Amino acid sequence: MTRFQLVALLSAIALWVVMYIGCETKSTPQKALEKTRALAAERTDINVLLKAARQRLDDKEASAITAAEQHLSASKSDTAALVSGLMRLAGLWYNAGHAAISGHYAQQIAELVQTEEVWSTAGATYAICLQRETDDKVRAFCTKRAVEAFEQAISLNPGNVSHRINLALVYAENPPQEDVMRGVKMLQDLNRQYPDNVSVLNSLARLALKTGQYERAIQRLERTLELDAQNTTAICLLAEAWQGAGDEAKARQFAEVCSQAKKDNNSPSE
């Protein structure tokens, strides 16, 4: 699991309900509804994505989404129902393989709920879109909105390093032309601030692997294991790193440990 997959979307959808009920929003129900509608009106490019995506839905998916949209339209000034409807649409579009559209609805929820967790979930959904999509326009759409979402999460909790890591990884995945090293430099800065943060170390190692810097990746990952000997992410990445470095024996050794760790833990740890 990558840092972009910190939040499993379907479980996060259930969590949104709890957070919404347990937290006050900054707006009255009517103002929240108006804000959400204004948000949809401003982002006309989402309509282009929706039109193209609808053509690729099967009958079952299309029927479920249409029903969810009708339910959302009927929500009127009921903010709780509005959030519920947006959650439903976010999940349906994600399951249909359209993370960009899922992120759009997740972001609308974040606009209503205004907590770091929901902004992070929206950012993670857009970031998954960025990883999966090859179309430049869709990637640009998801990049911009992932950045906005993680910046919102950071503003709500500047001390949460995970939000800063995720923001850096977005820039690393799709760097701005004027500063192609922005994501790497952000991670390096985080590494200077938090030299013992294993998530930062693993993220830097993953980027090193992408550019063929196997020895540097190994150095980072070995440091992670010094700090957390059972860190599954580092173990699995070391299998790849040693493979790239040409040491088949070590690559097999770490691959075996990785496979067993995944069975034991169900998913890698950061």
Buried (B, 14 or more C-beta within 10 A) or exposed (E): BBBBBBBEBEEBBEBBEEBBEEEEBEBEBEEBBEBBEEBBEEBEBBEEBBEEBBEEBEEEBBEBBEEBBEBBEEBEEBBEBBBBBBBBBBBBBBEBEBBBBBBBBBBBBBBBBBBBBBBBBBBBBBBBBBBBBEEEEBBBBBBBBBBBBBBBBBEBBEEBBBBBBBBBBBBBBBBEEEEEEBBBEBBBEBBEEBEEBBBBBBBBBBBBBEEEBBEBBBBBBBBBBEEBEEBBBBBBBBBBBBBBBEBEEBBEBBBEBBEEBBEEEEEBBB
